[in-house]
């Protein structure tokens, strides 16, 4: 049986969506991921979709969900990926482990489309490395 991870962010439009897609793409790891937000935007950021598509991970059908959707679910791991979510999200007393991994918000980046995409790529790669490291240390 696969372990379950819930990734939380404030808007559930960028970081948590990329983390969900990356974690599920590493499905052979024995995990299944979901994501949610304390104040969901209602959409997945187009540039998050684009940079994930570049590495063969399709998150275009993902939905921006409120954390309350998962309030009664058990998770082996709950991860907050932004400081706002760390403070605003409810606790998950049934979670086996809770961690905070702070990543810069790529949606807050400025500049040209190319400059913003570079930020999204950098954050995507940091998230991927953090997930990969976590999975390897849990094996």
N, CA, C and O atoms as a GROMACS GRO file, in nm:
protein
  556
    1UNK      N    1   0.084  -0.118   0.000
    1UNK     CA    2   0.000   0.000   0.000
    1UNK      C    3   0.088   0.124   0.000
    1UNK      O    4   0.185   0.133   0.076
    2UNK      N    5   0.055   0.219  -0.085
    2UNK     CA    6   0.135   0.340  -0.096
    2UNK      C    7   0.109   0.434   0.021
    2UNK      O    8  -0.002   0.442   0.074
    3UNK      N    9   0.214   0.506   0.058
    3UNK     CA   10   0.201   0.610   0.159
    3UNK      C   11   0.138   0.733   0.094
    3UNK      O   12   0.150   0.754  -0.026
    4UNK      N   13   0.071   0.814   0.177
    4UNK     CA   14   0.004   0.934   0.126
    4UNK      C   15   0.072   1.058   0.180
    4UNK      O   16   0.106   1.067   0.297
    5UNK      N   17   0.090   1.155   0.089
    5UNK     CA   18   0.147   1.284   0.127
    5UNK      C   19   0.052   1.393   0.081
    5UNK      O   20  -0.004   1.388  -0.029
    6UNK      N   21   0.034   1.493   0.167
    6UNK     CA   22  -0.045   1.611   0.134
    6UNK      C   23   0.048   1.730   0.135
    6UNK      O   24   0.115   1.756   0.234
    7UNK      N   25   0.052   1.803   0.024
    7UNK     CA   26   0.137   1.922   0.011
    7UNK      C   27   0.048   2.044   0.018
    7UNK      O   28  -0.047   2.057  -0.059
    8UNK      N   29   0.079   2.134   0.111
    8UNK     CA   30  -0.003   2.252   0.135
    8UNK      C   31   0.070   2.380   0.102
    8UNK      O   32   0.189   2.396   0.128
    9UNK      N   33  -0.004   2.472   0.043
    9UNK     CA   34   0.044   2.605   0.010
    9UNK      C   35  -0.076   2.699   0.026
    9UNK      O   36  -0.189   2.652   0.034
   10UNK      N   37  -0.054   2.824   0.031
   10UNK     CA   38  -0.164   2.917   0.051
   10UNK      C   39  -0.264   2.909  -0.066
   10UNK      O   40  -0.381   2.880  -0.044
   11UNK      N   41  -0.217   2.935  -0.189
   11UNK     CA   42  -0.307   2.943  -0.304
   11UNK      C   43  -0.331   2.813  -0.379
   11UNK      O   44  -0.425   2.804  -0.458
   12UNK      N   45  -0.247   2.712  -0.355
   12UNK     CA   46  -0.256   2.584  -0.426
   12UNK      C   47  -0.261   2.606  -0.577
   12UNK      O   48  -0.340   2.543  -0.648
   13UNK      N   49  -0.173   2.696  -0.626
   13UNK     CA   50  -0.169   2.722  -0.770
   13UNK      C   51  -0.031   2.698  -0.831
   13UNK      O   52  -0.021   2.677  -0.952
   14UNK      N   53   0.075   2.699  -0.751
   14UNK     CA   54   0.211   2.685  -0.807
   14UNK      C   55   0.291   2.576  -0.734
   14UNK      O   56   0.298   2.462  -0.780
   15UNK      N   57   0.351   2.614  -0.621
   15UNK     CA   58   0.445   2.525  -0.552
   15UNK      C   59   0.383   2.391  -0.515
   15UNK      O   60   0.440   2.286  -0.545
   16UNK      N   61   0.268   2.394  -0.450
   16UNK     CA   62   0.206   2.268  -0.408
   16UNK      C   63   0.160   2.185  -0.528
   16UNK      O   64   0.166   2.062  -0.525
   17UNK      N   65   0.115   2.252  -0.634
   17UNK     CA   66   0.075   2.180  -0.755
   17UNK      C   67   0.196   2.115  -0.822
   17UNK      O   68   0.188   2.000  -0.866
   18UNK      N   69   0.306   2.189  -0.830
   18UNK     CA   70   0.427   2.130  -0.890
   18UNK      C   71   0.475   2.013  -0.805
   18UNK      O   72   0.516   1.910  -0.859
   19UNK      N   73   0.472   2.029  -0.672
   19UNK     CA   74   0.515   1.921  -0.583
   19UNK      C   75   0.427   1.797  -0.598
   19UNK      O   76   0.477   1.685  -0.602
   20UNK      N   77   0.297   1.818  -0.606
   20UNK     CA   78   0.206   1.706  -0.626
   20UNK      C   79   0.239   1.632  -0.756
   20UNK      O   80   0.250   1.509  -0.757
   21UNK      N   81   0.255   1.706  -0.864
   21UNK     CA   82   0.288   1.645  -0.992
   21UNK      C   83   0.420   1.571  -0.990
   21UNK      O   84   0.431   1.460  -1.042
   22UNK      N   85   0.521   1.634  -0.929
   22UNK     CA   86   0.653   1.571  -0.923
   22UNK      C   87   0.649   1.444  -0.839
   22UNK      O   88   0.702   1.340  -0.879
   23UNK      N   89   0.585   1.453  -0.722
   23UNK     CA   90   0.580   1.337  -0.632
   23UNK      C   91   0.507   1.222  -0.700
   23UNK      O   92   0.551   1.107  -0.690
   24UNK      N   93   0.397   1.250  -0.767
   24UNK     CA   94   0.324   1.144  -0.835
   24UNK      C   95   0.399   1.090  -0.956
   24UNK      O   96   0.384   0.973  -0.991
   25UNK      N   97   0.479   1.174  -1.020
   25UNK     CA   98   0.561   1.127  -1.132
   25UNK      C   99   0.668   1.030  -1.083
   25UNK      O  100   0.716   0.945  -1.159
   26UNK      N  101   0.705   1.044  -0.957
   26UNK     CA  102   0.800   0.951  -0.896
   26UNK      C  103   0.723   0.838  -0.829
   26UNK      O  104   0.766   0.787  -0.726
   27UNK      N  105   0.609   0.799  -0.886
   27UNK     CA  106   0.517   0.703  -0.827
   27UNK      C  107   0.579   0.571  -0.787
   27UNK      O  108   0.530   0.505  -0.696
   28UNK      N  109   0.684   0.533  -0.853
   28UNK     CA  110   0.752   0.409  -0.817
   28UNK      C  111   0.808   0.416  -0.676
   28UNK      O  112   0.854   0.315  -0.622
   29UNK      N  113   0.805   0.535  -0.618
   29UNK     CA  114   0.863   0.554  -0.485
   29UNK      C  115   0.774   0.501  -0.373
   29UNK      O  116   0.815   0.497  -0.257
   30UNK      N  117   0.653   0.459  -0.406
   30UNK     CA  118   0.564   0.407  -0.303
   30UNK      C  119   0.479   0.513  -0.237
   30UNK      O  120   0.422   0.490  -0.130
   31UNK      N  121   0.469   0.630  -0.300
   31UNK     CA  122   0.390   0.741  -0.245
   31UNK      C  123   0.285   0.785  -0.345
   31UNK      O  124   0.301   0.767  -0.466
   32UNK      N  125   0.176   0.842  -0.294
   32UNK     CA  126   0.078   0.910  -0.376
   32UNK      C  127   0.055   1.047  -0.312
   32UNK      O  128   0.037   1.058  -0.190
   33UNK      N  129   0.054   1.150  -0.395
   33UNK     CA  130   0.048   1.288  -0.346
   33UNK      C  131  -0.083   1.356  -0.381
   33UNK      O  132  -0.144   1.328  -0.485
   34UNK      N  133  -0.125   1.445  -0.293
   34UNK     CA  134  -0.236   1.536  -0.316
   34UNK      C  135  -0.188   1.674  -0.271
   34UNK      O  136  -0.090   1.685  -0.198
   35UNK      N  137  -0.259   1.779  -0.316
   35UNK     CA  138  -0.222   1.913  -0.271
   35UNK      C  139  -0.348   1.994  -0.245
   35UNK      O  140  -0.456   1.963  -0.295
   36UNK      N  141  -0.330   2.098  -0.164
   36UNK     CA  142  -0.442   2.186  -0.129
   36UNK      C  143  -0.387   2.318  -0.079
   36UNK      O  144  -0.266   2.334  -0.061
   37UNK      N  145  -0.478   2.413  -0.056
   37UNK     CA  146  -0.437   2.544  -0.008
   37UNK      C  147  -0.531   2.598   0.098
   37UNK      O  148  -0.647   2.558   0.107
   38UNK      N  149  -0.479   2.689   0.180
   38UNK     CA  150  -0.561   2.752   0.283
   38UNK      C  151  -0.652   2.859   0.224
   38UNK      O  152  -0.759   2.887   0.278
   39UNK      N  153  -0.611   2.918   0.112
   39UNK     CA  154  -0.692   3.016   0.037
   39UNK      C  155  -0.673   2.989  -0.111
   39UNK      O  156  -0.608   3.068  -0.180
   40UNK      N  157  -0.730   2.880  -0.162
   40UNK     CA  158  -0.703   2.841  -0.300
   40UNK      C  159  -0.746   2.947  -0.401
   40UNK      O  160  -0.849   3.012  -0.386
   41UNK      N  161  -0.664   2.962  -0.504
   41UNK     CA  162  -0.689   3.060  -0.608
   41UNK      C  163  -0.801   3.018  -0.703
   41UNK      O  164  -0.865   3.102  -0.766
   42UNK      N  165  -0.824   2.888  -0.711
   42UNK     CA  166  -0.926   2.838  -0.803
   42UNK      C  167  -0.869   2.798  -0.938
   42UNK      O  168  -0.944   2.756  -1.026
   43UNK      N  169  -0.738   2.813  -0.956
   43UNK     CA  170  -0.675   2.775  -1.082
   43UNK      C  171  -0.532   2.732  -1.057
   43UNK      O  172  -0.472   2.764  -0.954
   44UNK      N  173  -0.477   2.657  -1.152
   44UNK     CA  174  -0.335   2.622  -1.150
   44UNK      C  175  -0.265   2.722  -1.241
   44UNK      O  176  -0.307   2.744  -1.354
   45UNK      N  177  -0.159   2.782  -1.191
   45UNK     CA  178  -0.089   2.888  -1.263
   45UNK      C  179  -0.038   2.836  -1.398
   45UNK      O  180   0.025   2.730  -1.405
   46UNK      N  181  -0.066   2.909  -1.506
   46UNK     CA  182  -0.025   2.864  -1.640
   46UNK      C  183   0.126   2.840  -1.653
   46UNK      O  184   0.168   2.749  -1.724
   47UNK      N  185   0.206   2.920  -1.586
   47UNK     CA  186   0.351   2.899  -1.597
   47UNK      C  187   0.396   2.776  -1.518
   47UNK      O  188   0.496   2.714  -1.554
   48UNK      N  189   0.324   2.741  -1.412
   48UNK     CA  190   0.353   2.616  -1.342
   48UNK      C  191   0.323   2.498  -1.435
   48UNK      O  192   0.400   2.403  -1.444
   49UNK      N  193   0.209   2.506  -1.503
   49UNK     CA  194   0.172   2.401  -1.599
   49UNK      C  195   0.279   2.390  -1.708
   49UNK      O  196   0.320   2.280  -1.745
   50UNK      N  197   0.324   2.505  -1.758
   50UNK     CA  198   0.423   2.506  -1.866
   50UNK      C  199   0.555   2.443  -1.826
   50UNK      O  200   0.609   2.360  -1.900
   51UNK      N  201   0.609   2.481  -1.710
   51UNK     CA  202   0.741   2.427  -1.672
   51UNK      C  203   0.734   2.280  -1.633
   51UNK      O  204   0.832   2.208  -1.645
   52UNK      N  205   0.617   2.236  -1.587
   52UNK     CA  206   0.602   2.094  -1.559
   52UNK      C  207   0.591   2.015  -1.689
   52UNK      O  208   0.645   1.905  -1.701
   53UNK      N  209   0.521   2.072  -1.787
   53UNK     CA  210   0.511   2.008  -1.919
   53UNK      C  211   0.650   1.990  -1.980
   53UNK      O  212   0.675   1.889  -2.048
   54UNK      N  213   0.739   2.085  -1.958
   54UNK     CA  214   0.876   2.076  -2.012
   54UNK      C  215   0.948   1.950  -1.967
   54UNK      O  216   1.035   1.900  -2.039
   55UNK      N  217   0.913   1.899  -1.849
   55UNK     CA  218   0.980   1.778  -1.799
   55UNK      C  219   0.889   1.655  -1.807
   55UNK      O  220   0.917   1.552  -1.746
   56UNK      N  221   0.781   1.668  -1.884
   56UNK     CA  222   0.694   1.554  -1.909
   56UNK      C  223   0.593   1.524  -1.801
   56UNK      O  224   0.541   1.412  -1.794
   57UNK      N  225   0.564   1.622  -1.715
   57UNK     CA  226   0.464   1.602  -1.610
   57UNK      C  227   0.345   1.693  -1.640
   57UNK      O  228   0.360   1.815  -1.648
   58UNK      N  229   0.229   1.632  -1.658
   58UNK     CA  230   0.110   1.708  -1.695
   58UNK      C  231   0.026   1.738  -1.571
   58UNK      O  232  -0.031   1.647  -1.510
   59UNK      N  233   0.018   1.866  -1.534
   59UNK     CA  234  -0.068   1.907  -1.422
   59UNK      C  235  -0.182   1.995  -1.470
   59UNK      O  236  -0.248   2.062  -1.390
   60UNK      N  237  -0.206   1.996  -1.600
   60UNK     CA  238  -0.307   2.086  -1.657
   60UNK      C  239  -0.449   2.051  -1.613
   60UNK      O  240  -0.536   2.138  -1.616
   61UNK      N  241  -0.475   1.929  -1.573
   61UNK     CA  242  -0.608   1.890  -1.528
   61UNK      C  243  -0.624   1.902  -1.376
   61UNK      O  244  -0.732   1.876  -1.322
   62UNK      N  245  -0.516   1.940  -1.307
   62UNK     CA  246  -0.524   1.955  -1.161
   62UNK      C  247  -0.619   2.067  -1.123
   62UNK      O  248  -0.641   2.161  -1.199
   63UNK      N  249  -0.676   2.055  -1.004
   63UNK     CA  250  -0.766   2.156  -0.951
   63UNK      C  251  -0.705   2.220  -0.828
   63UNK      O  252  -0.635   2.154  -0.751
   64UNK      N  253  -0.731   2.348  -0.809
   64UNK     CA  254  -0.690   2.419  -0.689
   64UNK      C  255  -0.796   2.391  -0.582
   64UNK      O  256  -0.912   2.431  -0.596
   65UNK      N  257  -0.755   2.321  -0.475
   65UNK     CA  258  -0.850   2.272  -0.376
   65UNK      C  259  -0.826   2.336  -0.239
   65UNK      O  260  -0.714   2.376  -0.207
   66UNK      N  261  -0.931   2.344  -0.159
   66UNK     CA  262  -0.919   2.394  -0.022
   66UNK      C  263  -0.874   2.280   0.069
   66UNK      O  264  -0.915   2.165   0.050
   67UNK      N  265  -0.792   2.311   0.166
   67UNK     CA  266  -0.738   2.211   0.258
   67UNK      C  267  -0.848   2.136   0.333
   67UNK      O  268  -0.828   2.021   0.372
   68UNK      N  269  -0.963   2.198   0.352
   68UNK     CA  270  -1.072   2.133   0.424
   68UNK      C  271  -1.120   2.005   0.355
   68UNK      O  272  -1.178   1.918   0.420
   69UNK      N  273  -1.096   1.994   0.225
   69UNK     CA  274  -1.134   1.873   0.150
   69UNK      C  275  -1.069   1.750   0.212
   69UNK      O  276  -1.124   1.640   0.206
   70UNK      N  277  -0.952   1.769   0.273
   70UNK     CA  278  -0.874   1.657   0.326
   70UNK      C  279  -0.875   1.650   0.479
   70UNK      O  280  -0.798   1.574   0.538
   71UNK      N  281  -0.960   1.729   0.542
   71UNK     CA  282  -0.957   1.744   0.688
   71UNK      C  283  -0.970   1.612   0.764
   71UNK      O  284  -0.915   1.600   0.874
   72UNK      N  285  -1.038   1.514   0.709
   72UNK     CA  286  -1.061   1.389   0.782
   72UNK      C  287  -0.981   1.272   0.725
   72UNK      O  288  -1.004   1.157   0.762
   73UNK      N  289  -0.888   1.302   0.637
   73UNK     CA  290  -0.808   1.197   0.575
   73UNK      C  291  -0.679   1.173   0.655
   73UNK      O  292  -0.628   1.262   0.723
   74UNK      N  293  -0.629   1.051   0.646
   74UNK     CA  294  -0.500   1.019   0.707
   74UNK      C  295  -0.389   1.039   0.604
   74UNK      O  296  -0.402   1.000   0.488
   75UNK      N  297  -0.282   1.101   0.647
   75UNK     CA  298  -0.164   1.116   0.562
   75UNK      C  299  -0.041   1.070   0.639
   75UNK      O  300  -0.028   1.093   0.760
   76UNK      N  301   0.048   1.004   0.568
   76UNK     CA  302   0.174   0.964   0.629
   76UNK      C  303   0.265   1.085   0.645
   76UNK      O  304   0.350   1.090   0.734
   77UNK      N  305   0.246   1.183   0.556
   77UNK     CA  306   0.327   1.304   0.560
   77UNK      C  307   0.243   1.422   0.514
   77UNK      O  308   0.174   1.414   0.413
   78UNK      N  309   0.250   1.531   0.588
   78UNK     CA  310   0.191   1.659   0.546
   78UNK      C  311   0.307   1.758   0.537
   78UNK      O  312   0.383   1.775   0.632
   79UNK      N  313   0.320   1.822   0.421
   79UNK     CA  314   0.429   1.916   0.397
   79UNK      C  315   0.371   2.051   0.359
   79UNK      O  316   0.290   2.061   0.268
   80UNK      N  317   0.413   2.155   0.430
   80UNK     CA  318   0.380   2.292   0.388
   80UNK      C  319   0.499   2.341   0.306
   80UNK      O  320   0.614   2.322   0.344
   81UNK      N  321   0.469   2.407   0.193
   81UNK     CA  322   0.576   2.452   0.104
   81UNK      C  323   0.585   2.604   0.096
   81UNK      O  324   0.661   2.658   0.016
   82UNK      N  325   0.507   2.672   0.178
   82UNK     CA  326   0.519   2.818   0.187
   82UNK      C  327   0.495   2.860   0.330
   82UNK      O  328   0.422   2.793   0.404
   83UNK      N  329   0.555   2.969   0.368
   83UNK     CA  330   0.546   3.015   0.506
   83UNK      C  331   0.403   3.050   0.545
   83UNK      O  332   0.363   3.028   0.660
   84UNK      N  333   0.325   3.106   0.452
   84UNK     CA  334   0.186   3.139   0.481
   84UNK      C  335   0.103   3.016   0.516
   84UNK      O  336   0.022   3.020   0.608
   85UNK      N  337   0.124   2.908   0.444
   85UNK     CA  338   0.050   2.785   0.470
   85UNK      C  339   0.092   2.725   0.604
   85UNK      O  340   0.009   2.667   0.675
   86UNK      N  341   0.217   2.739   0.638
   86UNK     CA  342   0.266   2.686   0.766
   86UNK      C  343   0.186   2.748   0.880
   86UNK      O  344   0.153   2.681   0.978
   87UNK      N  345   0.157   2.877   0.868
   87UNK     CA  346   0.085   2.948   0.973
   87UNK      C  347  -0.067   2.937   0.961
   87UNK      O  348  -0.136   2.940   1.063
   88UNK      N  349  -0.119   2.925   0.839
   88UNK     CA  350  -0.264   2.934   0.818
   88UNK      C  351  -0.336   2.800   0.808
   88UNK      O  352  -0.457   2.794   0.831
   89UNK      N  353  -0.266   2.694   0.775
   89UNK     CA  354  -0.334   2.566   0.753
   89UNK      C  355  -0.365   2.497   0.885
   89UNK      O  356  -0.292   2.511   0.983
   90UNK      N  357  -0.473   2.422   0.886
   90UNK     CA  358  -0.508   2.349   1.007
   90UNK      C  359  -0.407   2.239   1.036
   90UNK      O  360  -0.329   2.199   0.949
   91UNK      N  361  -0.409   2.193   1.158
   91UNK     CA  362  -0.322   2.082   1.192
   91UNK      C  363  -0.387   1.952   1.146
   91UNK      O  364  -0.509   1.944   1.129
   92UNK      N  365  -0.305   1.853   1.125
   92UNK     CA  366  -0.352   1.721   1.087
   92UNK      C  367  -0.307   1.624   1.194
   92UNK      O  368  -0.201   1.561   1.181
   93UNK      N  369  -0.385   1.610   1.301
   93UNK     CA  370  -0.342   1.528   1.414
   93UNK      C  371  -0.322   1.381   1.378
   93UNK      O  372  -0.251   1.308   1.447
   94UNK      N  373  -0.386   1.336   1.270
   94UNK     CA  374  -0.373   1.197   1.228
   94UNK      C  375  -0.254   1.175   1.134
   94UNK      O  376  -0.227   1.062   1.092
   95UNK      N  377  -0.182   1.282   1.102
   95UNK     CA  378  -0.066   1.269   1.014
   95UNK      C  379   0.049   1.203   1.091
   95UNK      O  380   0.074   1.235   1.207
   96UNK      N  381   0.117   1.112   1.025
   96UNK     CA  382   0.231   1.046   1.086
   96UNK      C  383   0.347   1.145   1.106
   96UNK      O  384   0.416   1.141   1.208
   97UNK      N  385   0.366   1.232   1.007
   97UNK     CA  386   0.477   1.329   1.013
   97UNK      C  387   0.433   1.458   0.945
   97UNK      O  388   0.360   1.455   0.846
   98UNK      N  389   0.476   1.572   0.999
   98UNK     CA  390   0.449   1.703   0.941
   98UNK      C  391   0.583   1.774   0.925
   98UNK      O  392   0.664   1.778   1.018
   99UNK      N  393   0.605   1.831   0.806
   99UNK     CA  394   0.730   1.904   0.780
   99UNK      C  395   0.700   2.034   0.707
   99UNK      O  396   0.595   2.049   0.644
  100UNK      N  397   0.794   2.127   0.718
  100UNK     CA  398   0.783   2.254   0.646
  100UNK      C  399   0.905   2.269   0.556
  100UNK      O  400   1.019   2.267   0.601
  101UNK      N  401   0.877   2.286   0.426
  101UNK     CA  402   0.981   2.310   0.327
  101UNK      C  403   0.949   2.443   0.262
  101UNK      O  404   0.856   2.452   0.182
  102UNK      N  405   1.023   2.545   0.294
  102UNK     CA  406   0.993   2.680   0.244
  102UNK      C  407   1.055   2.701   0.106
  102UNK      O  408   1.176   2.689   0.088
  103UNK      N  409   0.969   2.734   0.010
  103UNK     CA  410   1.014   2.766  -0.126
  103UNK      C  411   0.960   2.904  -0.163
  103UNK      O  412   0.848   2.940  -0.127
  104UNK      N  413   1.042   2.978  -0.235
  104UNK     CA  414   1.002   3.109  -0.288
  104UNK      C  415   0.878   3.094  -0.375
  104UNK      O  416   0.861   2.992  -0.443
  105UNK      N  417   0.791   3.194  -0.374
  105UNK     CA  418   0.669   3.191  -0.455
  105UNK      C  419   0.700   3.236  -0.597
  105UNK      O  420   0.727   3.355  -0.619
  106UNK      N  421   0.699   3.146  -0.694
  106UNK     CA  422   0.730   3.186  -0.831
  106UNK      C  423   0.626   3.280  -0.891
  106UNK      O  424   0.657   3.358  -0.981
  107UNK      N  425   0.503   3.273  -0.841
  107UNK     CA  426   0.397   3.362  -0.893
  107UNK      C  427   0.424   3.508  -0.858
  107UNK      O  428   0.369   3.598  -0.920
  108UNK      N  429   0.508   3.531  -0.758
  108UNK     CA  430   0.541   3.668  -0.717
  108UNK      C  431   0.659   3.724  -0.795
  108UNK      O  432   0.698   3.839  -0.774
  109UNK      N  433   0.716   3.644  -0.884
  109UNK     CA  434   0.831   3.691  -0.961
  109UNK      C  435   0.790   3.799  -1.060
  109UNK      O  436   0.674   3.806  -1.102
  110UNK      N  437   0.885   3.883  -1.096
  110UNK     CA  438   0.859   3.993  -1.189
  110UNK      C  439   0.952   3.981  -1.310
  110UNK      O  440   1.043   3.898  -1.312
  111UNK      N  441   0.927   4.063  -1.408
  111UNK     CA  442   1.010   4.065  -1.527
  111UNK      C  443   0.935   4.014  -1.648
  111UNK      O  444   0.812   4.001  -1.648
  112UNK      N  445   1.012   3.986  -1.750
  112UNK     CA  446   0.955   3.934  -1.875
  112UNK      C  447   0.904   3.792  -1.853
  112UNK      O  448   0.931   3.730  -1.751
  113UNK      N  449   0.829   3.742  -1.951
  113UNK     CA  450   0.782   3.603  -1.943
  113UNK      C  451   0.899   3.506  -1.927
  113UNK      O  452   0.892   3.412  -1.849
  114UNK      N  453   1.007   3.530  -2.003
  114UNK     CA  454   1.123   3.442  -1.994
  114UNK      C  455   1.187   3.446  -1.856
  114UNK      O  456   1.229   3.343  -1.803
  115UNK      N  457   1.194   3.565  -1.797
  115UNK     CA  458   1.252   3.578  -1.663
  115UNK      C  459   1.164   3.510  -1.559
  115UNK      O  460   1.214   3.444  -1.468
  116UNK      N  461   1.034   3.524  -1.573
  116UNK     CA  462   0.942   3.458  -1.480
  116UNK      C  463   0.948   3.306  -1.497
  116UNK      O  464   0.946   3.232  -1.398
  117UNK      N  465   0.954   3.259  -1.621
  117UNK     CA  466   0.966   3.114  -1.644
  117UNK      C  467   1.094   3.060  -1.582
  117UNK      O  468   1.094   2.948  -1.530
  118UNK      N  469   1.200   3.136  -1.586
  118UNK     CA  470   1.326   3.093  -1.525
  118UNK      C  471   1.308   3.073  -1.374
  118UNK      O  472   1.364   2.979  -1.317
  119UNK      N  473   1.232   3.159  -1.311
  119UNK     CA  474   1.204   3.145  -1.167
  119UNK      C  475   1.120   3.020  -1.144
  119UNK      O  476   1.150   2.942  -1.053
  120UNK      N  477   1.017   3.000  -1.223
  120UNK     CA  478   0.935   2.879  -1.209
  120UNK      C  479   1.020   2.753  -1.226
  120UNK      O  480   1.002   2.657  -1.153
  121UNK      N  481   1.111   2.754  -1.322
  121UNK     CA  482   1.198   2.637  -1.345
  121UNK      C  483   1.289   2.613  -1.224
  121UNK      O  484   1.307   2.499  -1.181
  122UNK      N  485   1.345   2.721  -1.171
  122UNK     CA  486   1.435   2.709  -1.056
  122UNK      C  487   1.362   2.652  -0.936
  122UNK      O  488   1.414   2.563  -0.867
  123UNK      N  489   1.242   2.702  -0.909
  123UNK     CA  490   1.164   2.652  -0.796
  123UNK      C  491   1.122   2.507  -0.820
  123UNK      O  492   1.128   2.425  -0.729
  124UNK      N  493   1.079   2.476  -0.942
  124UNK     CA  494   1.043   2.338  -0.977
  124UNK      C  495   1.159   2.244  -0.948
  124UNK      O  496   1.141   2.138  -0.888
  125UNK      N  497   1.278   2.283  -0.990
  125UNK     CA  498   1.396   2.199  -0.971
  125UNK      C  499   1.432   2.184  -0.824
  125UNK      O  500   1.476   2.077  -0.781
  126UNK      N  501   1.414   2.290  -0.745
  126UNK     CA  502   1.439   2.282  -0.601
  126UNK      C  503   1.340   2.187  -0.535
  126UNK      O  504   1.377   2.105  -0.451
  127UNK      N  505   1.214   2.199  -0.573
  127UNK     CA  506   1.112   2.110  -0.517
  127UNK      C  507   1.143   1.966  -0.553
  127UNK      O  508   1.135   1.877  -0.468
  128UNK      N  509   1.178   1.942  -0.680
  128UNK     CA  510   1.210   1.806  -0.723
  128UNK      C  511   1.327   1.749  -0.643
  128UNK      O  512   1.321   1.634  -0.599
  129UNK      N  513   1.432   1.826  -0.624
  129UNK     CA  514   1.547   1.780  -0.548
  129UNK      C  515   1.513   1.750  -0.403
  129UNK      O  516   1.562   1.652  -0.346
  130UNK      N  517   1.429   1.833  -0.344
  130UNK     CA  518   1.389   1.812  -0.205
  130UNK      C  519   1.306   1.686  -0.190
  130UNK      O  520   1.327   1.608  -0.097
  131UNK      N  521   1.213   1.665  -0.282
  131UNK     CA  522   1.131   1.543  -0.278
  131UNK      C  523   1.220   1.421  -0.299
  131UNK      O  524   1.210   1.323  -0.224
  132UNK      N  525   1.305   1.425  -0.398
  132UNK     CA  526   1.393   1.311  -0.427
  132UNK      C  527   1.479   1.277  -0.305
  132UNK      O  528   1.493   1.160  -0.269
  133UNK      N  529   1.535   1.380  -0.241
  133UNK     CA  530   1.617   1.358  -0.122
  133UNK      C  531   1.534   1.298  -0.010
  133UNK      O  532   1.580   1.206   0.059
  134UNK      N  533   1.414   1.348   0.010
  134UNK     CA  534   1.328   1.295   0.116
  134UNK      C  535   1.298   1.147   0.091
  134UNK      O  536   1.311   1.064   0.182
  135UNK      N  537   1.258   1.114  -0.031
  135UNK     CA  538   1.223   0.977  -0.064
  135UNK      C  539   1.344   0.884  -0.043
  135UNK      O  540   1.329   0.774   0.010
  136UNK      N  541   1.462   0.929  -0.085
  136UNK     CA  542   1.582   0.846  -0.070
  136UNK      C  543   1.618   0.824   0.076
  136UNK      O  544   1.665   0.716   0.113
  137UNK      N  545   1.597   0.924   0.159
  137UNK     CA  546   1.633   0.909   0.300
  137UNK      C  547   1.530   0.825   0.376
  137UNK      O  548   1.559   0.778   0.487
  138UNK      N  549   1.412   0.806   0.319
  138UNK     CA  550   1.308   0.726   0.383
  138UNK      C  551   1.313   0.580   0.342
  138UNK      O  552   1.244   0.496   0.399
  139UNK      N  553   1.395   0.550   0.243
  139UNK     CA  554   1.402   0.412   0.191
  139UNK      C  555   1.470   0.319   0.288
  139UNK      O  556   1.484   0.200   0.260
   0.00000   0.00000   0.00000
